[in-house]
């Protein structure tokens, strides 16, 4: 069952999109402070890509870290190219600000400009689109950066959700108002989900230049979280996780297991659980342990 009580049965009638049986081979690895995993699942291919930088650079940001997931839609090109290009844009931007690295207002603008520039750079390379969830961790703050329907949460040791990003979907009132102000249209045909311009099931994305970029913007939302003693783990994941488990369920799942096994094993078990809950999408996740 999904988190809203509806069954997420996989429609195998479209053999171009889904396999006859899920691919459960997992890409897993871990370091001392984080674990990563990805699994194809029922999809015909894995369109999720990722990139992390630890440390962010060898200069002023040598105690910063960056983690990102790009969730491809209708193809892997945007996600793949975004993951390849993002580190260069980040490093160039951080080199420019130098001693003002702790200026949060400036950082907010820089992060948004990085994604706008990334979207511009992708224009000649791709025809599909991708969402993104990323986090930038400094000694004092955590910046959560989301674009689309992947999600991030910060949790305490006992599994309390301290903050989370908000999905960019046509059902969200704030996004509906933004799209209508930009001249866009949201509609639903039959039993299909709400879509923007009868095409996209999310309201912000990298790529997809057939649509007006004022409507399907590449400007992410940002959340700043002041690091404190409560925040122990950050979890970011593509929508294959969040389609069938809500924030509290994922937080509880992780917190109940951290004392008994590794973060890498927890990610593997999380994928297995989501498959049992009938997730039909690719699954990719990071769990980061904060110092």
N, C-alpha and C positions, 0 to 999 in steps of 0.2 A: 504494500500500500504506500501511496505517497504521503507527504506530510499533511495534505489537506483531505486525506481519506479517500482519494480517488485512485483507482487502479491504473498503474502506468504500464499496461501491457505493450510489448513490443510488436509493432505491425510488421510482420515479415513479408508482406505482400510486395513491398518495394525492395527488390533484391539489389538495387543500386545503392541503397542507403544502409541496409542491415545484412548481417551474416545470418546463416541458419542456426549457428551456435555462437555464443559470445567468445571472443578471444580474451582469455584470462591471464595471459603472460604479462608479467609486470616488469617495468623498468623501475628499479629501486636503488637508491644510494643514500648515504648519510655522511655527515661530518660531525665534529664535536658539538656543534650548536644547532644543527638542523637535519631534517630528513626530507627527501623528495621521492615522489612516486608518480607513475603514469600507467594507465591501462586502457587498451582500446575498447573493450567491452563489446556491445552488440553492433557498433558501427562498422561499416565496411573498411574504414581506415581511421587512424588516429590523427585528428586535425589539431590537437593541442600541442603547443610548443612552450618553451620556458627559457629563462635566462636569470642567472644570479651573479652578483659581483661581491666578493668578500676578500679583502676590503674593497670599498668603492674605488679608492685610488691609493697611491703611495705617498700622497702629500697631506693636505689639510684634512681630507676625509678618510684617513687611514683607519679610523675606528668607526666608520659607517659601513652599512651593508645594504644591498639592494636585491630583492627577489621579485620575480614576475612570471605570470602565466598568460599566454595568449591563446584564446579559445577560438579556433577557426570555425567559420560557418560557410557551408557550401564549397569547401576547399581548404587547403592548408597554406596556400601561397602567402596570404596576408600575415597569418600567425608566424610562419617560418621566417619571412623577411623582417617582420617587426622584431622578432627575437634576435636576429642577426644585427640589426641596425641600432637597437636601443642603447647598447653600452657606449658606443661612440658618441651619441648625442648627449648622454649623461656626463661622460668624462669631459667633453668639450665645454658643456655648460658649467660644470663645477670648477673647471680651470679658470673660467672667466670671472667668477665671483670671488675667488681667493679668500681674503680675510673676512668677508661678510657671510661666511658659510652658516652662521647661526641666526641670520636675519630671516625669520619665518615668513614675513610678508614677501620678501624677495624670493625665497624658496618656493612659495606657492606659485608665484608667477612663472618662475623658471620651469617647474615641473609641468605646468599646463602648456607652456611653450614647447617643451620637449615633445609632448604628444602631438601638438599641432604640426610641428616640424616633421615628426615621424610620419604622420598621415600624408603630408605633402611629398615626402620622399618616396612613399609607397605608390603614389599615383601612377607612375609609368611602369610599375612592376606587377601589379595585381588586378584581378577582376572580382575576387570574392571579398569577404570581410571578416573581421575578428573583433571579439571583445578582449578586455584585459583586466587583470587584477594585479596590483603591484604594491610592495611596501618598501619604504626607505627608512632605515633604522639608524638613528644617531644616538649619541650617549644620553641625550636629554629628551628626545621626542621620537614618536613613530608616526610616519606619514603614510596613510592608507590611500591608495590611488585606484579608483575603479572606473571602468568604461565598459558598459554592457551588463551581462547577467552572470558573470563570475563574481565571487564574493570573498571578503576577508573578515575575520573576527579576531578580537583580542580577548583572551580568557584568563581567569585566575586559576590558582592551583586546584581549587575545589570545583572548577567547571562553570563558574559564573561568567556570563558573557558581559564584558566590560564595555565594548563598543563594536559596531559592525558597519560595513559599507551597505549601501542601499542599491538594489538592482535597478537598472535602467530598462524598464519594460513599459509597453503602451498602457498597461493597467494602472500605472502610478500617476496620480493626479498632477503632481508637479511636472512630470514629463509631458503629460497630455497638454497642459497649459503652455509649456514652452514650445511644443511642436505646432500648436495652433497659432501661436503668436508669429511663428516663422513661416506660416502659410501652408503647413503640412496637414495631412489628414490621417486619422486613425479609424480603421474599420474592421469588421469581422464578417466573414462569409461562412454561413452554415455552422458547423461544429468546430471550425478552425479557431486558433487563438487570435487575439487582437494583433493587428499588424499596421505598421506605418507605411502609407502609400501602397497598401495591399501587398507589401513585400516583406519587410523586416519585422521579426518578433521581438526586437529590442530597439531602443531609441537612440543609442549612442554606439558608435563603432569606428574602428579603423577600416579604411577601404570603402568599397561599394560606392564608386564615384558616379554611378548612374543616378543617384539620388542627390538632391540639394544638400550640401554639407552644412548649411544653416539648420536644416531639419535633422539629419543624422550627423550630429556633430562629433568631432573627435576630441572635444574638450572634456577631460575627466572631472569627476568630483573628488575632492580631497577632504580627508579627516585628519586632524592633528590630535595626537594623544600624548599627553605629558607622561613620560615614563615614571612609574611609581612601584611600590613594593607589591601591589596587587597583581600587576600584569606579569604573567609567567610565560605564556605561550601565544604566538601568533599563528593562525591557520589561514592560508589562502588556498582556494580550490576553484576549479572550473565547475560549470553548472551541472555536470553529471553527478556531482555530490549533492548540490543544493536542490536539485529537482525532487529528491526523495527524502532528504533529511533537512530539518531546519537548524537554525543556529544553536539552539539549546541542545538538540540531539547530538550534533557533532561535538559540541563542547563537552558534554557528558561522556560521550564515547571515548574521547581522548583522555580526559582527566581520570577516568576510572581505570585506565590501563598504564599510565606513565610510571607507576611504581613497580610494575610487574614485567615490563618488556621494553624494547627499544622503540624509538619514534618511527623507525623504518618498518618495524613489524606492525605498529599501530596503523600506519598508512595502508599497508597490505590488507589488514583486517577491515579497515574502513571501506576499501574498494569491494571486498567480498560482501560486506553488509549491504552496501548500496546495490550490488547486483541482486541480492536476495530481495531488496525492496523494489526491484524491477526498474532500476535506472537503465535507460536505453542509450545513453550518451557516453562519450569518452570521459575518463576521470583522470584528473591531474591535481596534485596537492603538494604543498609544502607545510611542514610543521616546524616552526622556529622557536627554540628555547631562548628566552631572554636572560641575560646575566643578572 
